Amino acid sequence: HVNCEHELHFSDTLARFYGISSRVNSFHELGIEKSGIGKNLIVQAVDNGGYIEAFRHCNLPVIGIMWHPERKATVPADERLIASLLDMV
């Protein structure tokens, strides 16, 4: 997924921005296997290979994403996500 677009499948928090699935940009070579998700983290997006590309903490306002909406907005949802995260600050 280096400097390309790929499809993700979303749940819960991020689905309100991206819908059930959407294409996003990618500038990484790594992914998180489902068995590698940390305690209190909830999966929010997976790629077609099942690798986790987004998660959120179950109690804290913490979210992690593997694509870069700030670097190359692929879809309008990227801009809405950034605006929403900035509102949290």
Residue pairs with C-beta under 8 A, 6 or more apart in sequence:
1 26
1 27
1 28
1 29
1 31
1 47
2 26
2 27
2 28
2 29
3 25
3 26
3 27
4 25
4 26
5 23
5 24
5 25
5 26
5 74
6 23
6 24
6 26
6 47
6 48
7 21
7 22
7 23
7 47
7 48
8 18
8 21
8 22
8 23
8 24
8 45
8 46
8 47
8 53
8 54
8 67
9 20
9 21
9 45
9 46
9 47
9 48
10 17
10 18
10 19
10 20
10 21
10 22
10 44
10 45
10 54
11 43
11 44
11 45
12 42
12 44
12 56
13 44
13 56
13 63
14 44
14 45
14 54
14 65
14 81
17 77
17 80
17 81
17 84
18 24
18 45
18 75
18 77
18 81
19 77
22 75
22 77
23 74
23 75
24 53
24 67
24 69
24 74
24 75
24 78
25 67
25 68
25 69
25 71
25 72
25 74
26 66
26 67
26 68
27 67
27 68
27 71
28 66
28 67
30 66
31 47
31 49
31 51
31 52
31 53
31 66
32 51
32 52
32 53
32 55
32 66
33 50
33 51
33 52
34 43
34 46
34 50
34 52
36 52
37 43
37 52
37 55
40 57
40 58
40 59
40 60
41 55
41 56
41 57
41 58
41 64
42 55
42 56
42 57
42 58
43 52
43 54
43 55
44 54
44 55
44 56
44 63
45 52
45 53
45 54
45 65
46 52
46 53
47 53
52 66
53 65
53 66
53 67
54 63
54 64
54 65
54 66
55 63
55 64
56 62
56 63
56 64
57 63
61 88
63 85
67 74
69 78
69 79
69 81
69 82
70 82
73 79
73 82
